[in-house]
């Protein structure tokens, strides 16, 4: 019968490329596509109620089992999520091999503090880190060498590229081949343009640079995996300028390669050293990002204190953060007599007073 839906039962394996609302775009493994003669290599799937009942989240990058595909409609149902090799919660993505940070060396200019913050976030994932510096055609060879020397001292070998001039794009392809990679970085540095160059048919919308702030406008709205022509998957992430640093204070030092290098040749006197003003500390010294370390450490301590305060309902103090590690304690206003009366309540009281006087 014309228009009849043809359903084939069976178990298939695939990778979640995108999550939107309650639907999941799943790319079937190549062998399953051939075995089932699938007309739809990508199925639009729902999650079985059983997974929802047990609280099983389905993330971008998840390896999943799909059953009862509807080949005519390109639909399916996820019945199982296979064990993850690792995951990131913000943005939510699983089973990644490496993270590629993309920054621009000009337009917008390279900001060491912002770059350092992204690098620490990337290091905290435990994945390999690739650092791409775009728009290298806008700086001189001497400026490029100075940036390279500086980042080598940080512990990174940057890859200078230019999407506009197709410079070193093939080298990027080599780094991404047959791996699942998260691409991240601030807005306006050329991430979407780079993805368009790597995957010509994708046509991602490219953002503009905000002239007032010298920063890019956000163009990516959700996490999505794209298949690379030479093999591998690339995850685009929503653009943001200041990633959250959700680590424990004692972990922070291990996210700085130059600090890890210092700890390999010497040891601090105290095992719980936070590398601030403790005596006989192996990390304190004249390395460029030490000031960044101290700022991030203050932020981590403030965050930990705030979480402890929230977990202690009997606490009479609250922590108020003012940015870049500046924070102070203020008393909680538990009693109603300290709380400001809402404007709506004030207006209602005035209206009642006026009506009483009229009567």
MOFENHU-V253363 format. One line per field, one symbol per residue. ss: DSSP state (a for helix, b for strand, c for the rest). A space follows every 50 residues. Layout:
ss=???
This chain:
ss=ccccccbbbbbbbbbbbbbbccbbbbbbcaaaaaaccccccbbbbbbcaa aaaccccccbccbbbbbbbbccccbbbbbbbcccccbbccccbbcccbbb bbbbcccccccaaaaaaaaaaaaacccbbbbbbbcaaaccaaaaaaaaaa aaaaccccbbcbccccbcaaaaaaaacccbbbbbccccccaaaaaaaacc ccccccccbbccccbbcccccccbbbbcccccbbbbccccccccccccaa aaaaacaaaaaaaaaccccccccccccccccccccccccaaaaaaaaaaa aaaaaaaaaaacccccbbbbbcccccbbbbbccccaaaccccaaaaaaaa aaaaaaaac
